[in-house]
Amino acid sequence: MNIIDELEWRDAINQQTDAEGLRELTNEKSISLYCGVDPTGDSMHIGHLIPFIMLKRFQLAGHKPVILIGGATGTIGDPSGRQSERSLQSLEQIQANVEALTEQMKKLFITEGDNQIRMVNNYDWTHKINVIEFLRDFGKNFSINAMLAKDVVASRLDSGISFTEFSYQILQSIDYLHLFKHEDVQLQIGGSDQWGNITSGLDLIRRKEGSESKAFGLTIPLMLKADGTKFGKTAGGAVWLDPKKTTPYEFYQFWANTDDRDVVKYLKYFTFLTKEQIDLLAEKVQTEPHKREAQKTLAEEMTRFVHGEEMLEQAKRITAALFSGDIKELTVDEIEQGFKEMPTFEAAKETKNIVDWLVDVGIEPSKRQAREDITNGAISVNGERMQDLAYELSEGDAIGGKFIIIRKGKKNYSLVKIV
């Protein structure tokens, strides 16, 4: 299957500058293509993954991807999708972000072999251009009227846009021209909000290199959930690829909780499963939705891809322990992951009667209620039902000397830190 046919089956194409021309080119030879990310933070989130997974698909089809880290464009700020100016970060912070994103990209996408994904930083060629060269060699090729007509700029005219952000599309166009000339790149891909920047780059290539230059642009659709909200956001914020920002367990749970209406779309977009495998899972969504097999597969594929097999197994262990209540099998690290968003209390390193302890910690409102819940078997300590009103809780009950897990009823967990 041609790579363009596969992307169409996966509903992963929004716009193309020349659909037939790109199909013919990818049939004829192995091409180089690129996608960029600006270092506005020290980690990508899952929304950033979509175009880069597309790069990976091109690689698996025999093409040669280039990942661009925007060390230069990141100092300016892409106005796409914003209604106000970005706050400029210090050059030191941007460089720290460049280094963090580079390591993240290497972990996710760099593989051994001749068809290795290449990485570049646009600061390497942009910082050599002085202001006179910028205006004479590049600025002369851009019409203000055409720039104002781009959606990303037009949407900002009422609220205002600085010359700095207005010039962003020129810098990104210079990137495409540089890669076209020096890395043989013939295709730029990006999100739907990048269409204006991509077409500006193509215009610059044709002005500088000739109207017959074979260069193309392709964007992916805007990802929305079935309820119309933006993909990749939760009540706690973005779902990050950095395990320090979003733990592997939280990452796994995000995908496992996917709506039935979205799961097949996400399997197509994000995983490398075959059409036959996805069609089978799609059928099970219809016939056996209660088993959530498609969601489990999606969660496993994505957690394995981003965090590796070991962290996937850890996320599954936490999930199983919380479902079964077998908490004692978890390590301290796994408890910190699994109970990160659950009610948290503190208790001193002392021995105390279970009834008094539950009230003093704040889990129970009164001794009467505590005695009633214990007697009725509603209280579990570290996964074991507690019905002994005389039991003395001590530091020895803490898992790893740090945590005691209280479950009240079937699902109400509390994490108690021993301090």
ZIURTA-V560934 format. One record per helix or strand of 3 or more residues. SS is the DSSP state (@ for helix, = for strand). FROM is the first residue (numbers start at 1). LEN is the number of residues. If there is no record, write none. Layout:
# ZIURTA-V560934
<<SS;FROM;LEN> <SS;FROM;LEN>>
This chain:
# ZIURTA-V560934
<<@;3;7> <@;19;10> <=;32;7> <@;46;15> <=;64;7> <@;73;3> <@;91;19> <=;118;4> <@;123;4> <@;131;11> <@;144;6> <@;151;4> <@;163;4> <@;168;15> <=;185;7> <@;192;18> <=;216;5> <@;248;9> <@;260;11> <@;275;13> <@;289;3> <@;293;15> <@;309;16> <@;327;3> <@;332;7> <=;343;5> <@;354;8> <@;367;9> <=;379;3> <@;395;3> <=;403;6> <=;412;7>>
